Amino acid sequence: MDQVNQLVRFYFHLGFSHKEIVFCLQQCHGVHLSLTTVRRRLKGMALYRRRKSDLLEVALFVMEELERHGQLHGYKTMHLKCIQKGLQVTQETVRILLQLLDPEGVAYRRSKRLRRRLYRNPGPNYMWHIDSYDKLKPYGICINAAIDGFSRNIIWIKAYWTNSNPRIIAGYFMEEVEKLGGCPTRVRCDMGTENVYLEQMQRFLRYDHVDEFARDCFIYGSSNHNQRIESWWSYLRKQHAQFWMNLFQQLKEENEFSGDLLDKSLVQFCFMNIIQVSKIIFTMAIFHFFLNRLDVWFNLLR
């Protein structure tokens, strides 16, 4: 009985719906449970998706975050961390809790005297930052990329006809995991639906690990907080993407591109492989640029 409950809990935390849990139990484990039974078991384990979390539990989590990060987080950032933790709470509740638990930090933030936060990453493959680039999407070419937060190594950068299909994005991820022979400690993405399968795969691969981030191995957040990949997009636009944007915009202004399916298909047929190859060359050039900068710094330190 306990083993079945553990399986139900496992698939629940992977994000599966009740019907998907029933299907997985039957197909993978030979356990035949009705939908009503699965719901009853989840209720017995206090596992809900929409019910608001206990206020004391939220307050304890906020206190832990304050001890870990100090007075840097406002109520919106703290609310996002609560959601990432799986707590169901409103922004207003988090704001009131911060006023009660950290009045000095609230006063500092109001006076705008806080230091800018510093990005810290302990080593390679600790954090992969994944995001999609939509500047060429109106012309039928969609880009998705992942970058290692420590080394700034580009894990992958792909040009394709879509970057919103979760199977495609998950395929990029699993391809690199297979090449490396392992997965990153944590992954950070925005809250797009294209990252759903990727999240489930990351949690599945990290399920048997025992480190402190084994259950917190996937982070959802806004794009402006995903700073490593957002910084990379600025390089990409200045040195590479702006050329293609200007070219396609010129075609549009000359009435050579209407934006319909046929024109997008023609752009994909003519330019997709060229853009993919040129992106790889550009990525290698930027990588060598950073290596040269490191060599200069090491020589100065000597």
C-alpha positions as CSV (number, residue, x, y, z in Angstrom):
1,M,0.0,0.0,0.0
2,D,2.8,2.4,0.9
3,Q,4.6,1.6,-2.3
4,V,1.6,2.5,-4.4
5,N,1.2,5.8,-2.5
6,Q,4.8,6.6,-3.3
7,L,4.3,6.0,-7.0
8,V,1.2,8.2,-6.9
9,R,3.1,10.9,-5.1
10,F,6.0,10.6,-7.6
11,Y,3.9,11.0,-10.7
12,F,2.0,13.9,-9.0
13,H,5.2,15.8,-8.4
14,L,6.2,15.2,-12.0
15,G,3.2,17.3,-12.9
16,F,1.0,14.4,-14.3
17,S,-2.7,14.8,-14.4
18,H,-4.9,12.3,-12.5
19,K,-5.8,10.4,-15.7
20,E,-2.1,10.3,-16.6
21,I,-1.2,8.9,-13.2
22,V,-3.8,6.1,-13.7
23,F,-2.4,5.3,-17.1
24,C,1.3,5.2,-15.9
25,L,0.4,3.0,-13.0
26,Q,-1.3,0.5,-15.3
27,Q,1.3,0.5,-18.1
28,C,4.5,0.8,-16.1
29,H,3.8,-0.9,-12.8
30,G,0.8,-3.2,-13.5
31,V,-1.2,-1.4,-10.8
32,H,-4.9,-1.0,-11.6
33,L,-6.5,1.9,-9.8
34,S,-9.6,3.8,-10.7
35,L,-9.6,7.6,-11.2
36,T,-11.7,8.0,-8.0
37,T,-9.2,5.9,-6.0
38,V,-6.2,8.0,-7.2
39,R,-8.0,11.2,-6.2
40,R,-8.8,9.7,-2.8
41,R,-5.2,8.7,-2.2
42,L,-4.0,12.2,-3.2
43,K,-6.5,13.7,-0.8
44,G,-5.3,11.5,1.9
45,M,-1.7,12.6,1.3
46,A,-2.8,16.3,1.2
47,L,-1.7,16.7,-2.3
48,Y,-3.7,19.4,-4.1
49,R,-3.0,21.7,-7.0
50,R,-5.3,24.6,-6.4
51,R,-5.9,24.7,-2.6
52,K,-4.0,27.5,-0.8
53,S,-1.1,26.5,1.4
54,D,-1.1,26.7,5.1
55,L,0.0,30.2,6.2
56,L,2.4,28.9,8.8
57,E,4.2,26.8,6.2
58,V,4.5,29.9,3.9
59,A,5.8,32.0,6.8
60,L,8.5,29.4,7.6
61,F,9.6,29.3,4.0
62,V,9.8,33.1,3.8
63,M,11.9,33.1,7.0
64,E,14.3,30.5,5.5
65,E,14.7,32.6,2.3
66,L,15.4,35.7,4.4
67,E,18.1,33.9,6.3
68,R,19.6,32.6,3.1
69,H,19.5,35.7,1.0
70,G,19.1,38.6,3.5
71,Q,17.1,41.6,2.6
72,L,17.5,41.4,-1.2
73,H,14.1,40.0,-2.2
74,G,11.0,42.1,-2.6
75,Y,7.5,40.6,-2.3
76,K,7.2,39.8,-6.0
77,T,10.4,37.8,-6.1
78,M,9.5,36.1,-2.8
79,H,6.1,35.2,-4.2
80,L,7.8,33.7,-7.3
81,K,10.0,31.6,-5.0
82,C,6.9,30.4,-3.1
83,I,5.3,29.3,-6.3
84,Q,8.5,27.5,-7.4
85,K,8.5,25.7,-4.1
86,G,4.9,24.5,-4.8
87,L,3.2,26.8,-2.3
88,Q,-0.1,28.3,-3.3
89,V,-0.3,31.9,-1.9
90,T,-1.2,35.4,-3.2
91,Q,1.2,38.2,-3.6
92,E,-0.7,40.3,-1.1
93,T,-0.2,37.6,1.6
94,V,3.6,37.5,0.9
95,R,3.8,41.3,1.0
96,I,2.1,41.4,4.5
97,L,4.4,38.5,5.7
98,L,7.5,40.5,4.6
99,Q,6.3,43.6,6.4
100,L,5.9,41.5,9.6
101,L,9.1,39.4,9.3
102,D,11.5,41.9,7.7
103,P,10.4,45.5,8.3
104,E,14.0,46.7,8.1
105,G,14.4,45.2,4.6
106,V,11.1,46.7,3.4
107,A,12.3,50.1,4.6
108,Y,15.6,49.7,2.8
109,R,13.9,48.7,-0.5
110,R,11.6,51.7,-0.2
111,S,14.6,54.0,0.1
112,K,16.3,52.3,-2.8
113,R,19.5,51.7,-0.9
114,L,20.0,48.0,-1.7
115,R,23.1,46.5,-3.5
116,R,22.6,45.0,-6.9
117,R,22.4,41.2,-6.7
118,L,25.4,39.2,-7.9
119,Y,25.2,36.1,-10.1
120,R,26.9,33.2,-8.4
121,N,27.5,29.8,-10.0
122,P,29.7,27.1,-8.3
123,G,30.8,25.2,-11.4
124,P,30.1,23.8,-14.9
125,N,26.7,22.1,-15.5
126,Y,25.3,23.5,-12.3
127,M,22.8,25.6,-14.0
128,W,21.6,25.6,-17.6
129,H,19.7,28.7,-18.8
130,I,17.2,27.9,-21.6
131,D,15.2,30.3,-23.6
132,S,13.7,31.0,-27.1
133,Y,14.4,33.9,-29.4
134,D,11.4,35.2,-31.4
135,K,12.8,38.1,-33.4
136,L,12.9,36.0,-36.6
137,K,9.7,34.2,-35.7
138,P,7.5,36.5,-37.9
139,Y,9.5,35.2,-40.9
140,G,9.1,31.5,-40.0
141,I,12.5,30.9,-38.3
142,C,12.5,30.2,-34.5
143,I,15.6,29.9,-32.4
144,N,16.0,28.1,-29.1
145,A,19.3,27.9,-27.1
146,A,20.7,26.8,-23.8
147,I,23.8,28.2,-22.1
148,D,25.9,27.0,-19.1
149,G,25.7,29.6,-16.4
150,F,29.3,29.1,-15.2
151,S,31.4,28.8,-18.4
152,R,28.9,30.5,-20.8
153,N,29.3,27.6,-23.0
154,I,26.5,27.3,-25.5
155,I,24.9,23.9,-24.9
156,W,22.8,24.1,-28.0
157,I,21.5,26.7,-30.3
158,K,18.9,25.6,-32.9
159,A,17.0,27.3,-35.7
160,Y,13.8,25.5,-36.6
161,W,10.3,26.2,-37.9
162,T,9.0,26.2,-34.3
163,N,10.2,26.9,-30.7
164,S,6.8,26.4,-29.0
165,N,6.5,22.6,-29.4
166,P,7.4,21.0,-26.0
167,R,8.5,17.8,-27.8
168,I,11.0,19.7,-29.9
169,I,12.5,21.5,-26.9
170,A,12.6,18.3,-24.8
171,G,14.4,16.6,-27.8
172,Y,17.1,19.3,-27.7
173,F,17.6,18.7,-24.0
174,M,17.7,14.9,-24.2
175,E,20.1,15.0,-27.1
176,E,22.6,17.0,-25.1
177,V,22.1,14.9,-21.9
178,E,22.9,11.8,-24.0
179,K,26.1,13.4,-25.4
180,L,27.3,14.5,-21.9
181,G,26.2,11.3,-20.1
182,G,24.3,13.2,-17.5
183,C,22.0,16.1,-16.7
184,P,22.7,19.5,-15.1
185,T,22.1,20.1,-11.4
186,R,19.5,22.7,-12.2
187,V,17.7,24.2,-15.2
188,R,16.2,27.6,-15.5
189,C,13.5,28.5,-18.0
190,D,10.6,31.0,-18.4
191,M,7.1,30.0,-17.9
192,G,6.2,29.0,-21.4
193,T,4.3,25.9,-22.2
194,E,7.1,24.7,-24.5
195,N,9.1,23.8,-21.3
196,V,6.6,21.4,-19.8
197,Y,8.2,18.1,-21.0
198,L,11.7,19.4,-20.4
199,E,10.7,20.0,-16.7
200,Q,9.3,16.5,-16.3
201,M,12.4,15.0,-17.8
202,Q,14.8,17.0,-15.6
203,R,12.8,16.0,-12.5
204,F,12.7,12.4,-13.6
205,L,16.5,12.3,-14.2
206,R,17.2,13.9,-10.8
207,Y,14.7,11.9,-8.8
208,D,17.2,9.4,-7.3
209,H,19.8,12.1,-6.4
210,V,20.3,13.0,-2.7
211,D,21.8,16.5,-2.9
212,E,20.0,19.6,-1.7
213,F,18.7,20.5,-5.2
214,A,17.4,17.1,-6.1
215,R,13.8,18.3,-5.5
216,D,14.4,21.9,-6.6
217,C,16.2,21.1,-9.8
218,F,14.0,23.1,-12.2
219,I,13.3,26.8,-11.8
220,Y,10.6,28.8,-13.5
221,G,11.0,32.6,-13.7
222,S,10.5,35.6,-15.9
223,S,12.8,36.2,-18.8
224,N,14.3,39.3,-17.4
225,H,15.6,37.2,-14.4
226,N,17.2,34.6,-16.8
227,Q,20.2,36.8,-17.2
228,R,22.8,34.5,-18.7
229,I,20.7,33.6,-21.8
230,E,19.3,37.1,-22.1
231,S,22.8,38.5,-22.2
232,W,23.6,36.1,-24.9
233,W,20.6,37.2,-27.0
234,S,22.0,40.7,-27.0
235,Y,25.3,39.4,-28.5
236,L,23.4,37.4,-31.0
237,R,21.3,40.3,-32.2
238,K,24.2,42.8,-32.5
239,Q,26.5,40.4,-34.3
240,H,24.2,38.1,-36.2
241,A,20.4,38.3,-36.0
242,Q,20.1,42.0,-36.9
243,F,21.5,41.3,-40.4
244,W,18.7,38.8,-41.1
245,M,16.0,41.0,-39.5
246,N,17.0,43.8,-41.8
247,L,17.1,41.5,-44.9
248,F,13.6,40.0,-44.2
249,Q,12.2,43.4,-43.3
250,Q,13.5,44.7,-46.7
251,L,11.7,41.9,-48.5
252,K,8.6,42.8,-46.6
253,E,8.8,46.5,-47.5
254,E,9.3,45.5,-51.2
255,N,6.2,43.4,-51.1
256,E,8.3,40.2,-51.6
257,F,7.2,38.7,-48.3
258,S,3.5,38.7,-47.3
259,G,3.8,36.6,-44.1
260,D,1.6,33.8,-45.3
261,L,2.4,30.1,-45.0
262,L,4.0,29.9,-48.5
263,D,6.3,32.8,-48.0
264,K,7.4,31.5,-44.6
265,S,8.0,28.1,-46.1
266,L,10.2,29.7,-48.8
267,V,12.2,31.6,-46.2
268,Q,12.7,28.4,-44.3
269,F,13.8,26.5,-47.4
270,C,16.2,29.1,-48.5
271,F,17.7,30.4,-45.3
272,M,17.2,27.9,-42.4
273,N,20.4,25.9,-43.0
274,I,22.4,29.1,-43.7
275,I,21.3,30.7,-40.4
276,Q,22.0,27.5,-38.5
277,V,25.5,27.2,-39.8
278,S,26.3,30.9,-39.4
279,K,25.0,30.8,-35.8
280,I,27.4,27.9,-35.0
281,I,30.3,29.8,-36.5
282,F,29.3,33.0,-34.6
283,T,29.1,30.9,-31.4
284,M,32.5,29.5,-31.8
285,A,33.9,33.0,-32.5
286,I,32.4,34.4,-29.3
287,F,33.7,31.4,-27.3
288,H,37.2,32.0,-28.6
289,F,36.8,35.7,-27.8
290,F,36.1,34.9,-24.2
291,L,39.0,32.4,-24.1
292,N,41.4,35.1,-25.3
293,R,40.1,37.5,-22.7
294,L,40.8,34.8,-20.0
295,D,44.3,34.3,-21.3
296,V,44.9,38.1,-21.1
297,W,43.8,38.1,-17.5
298,F,45.9,35.1,-16.5
299,N,48.9,36.8,-18.0
300,L,48.3,39.9,-16.1
301,L,47.9,37.9,-12.9
302,R,51.3,36.3,-13.5
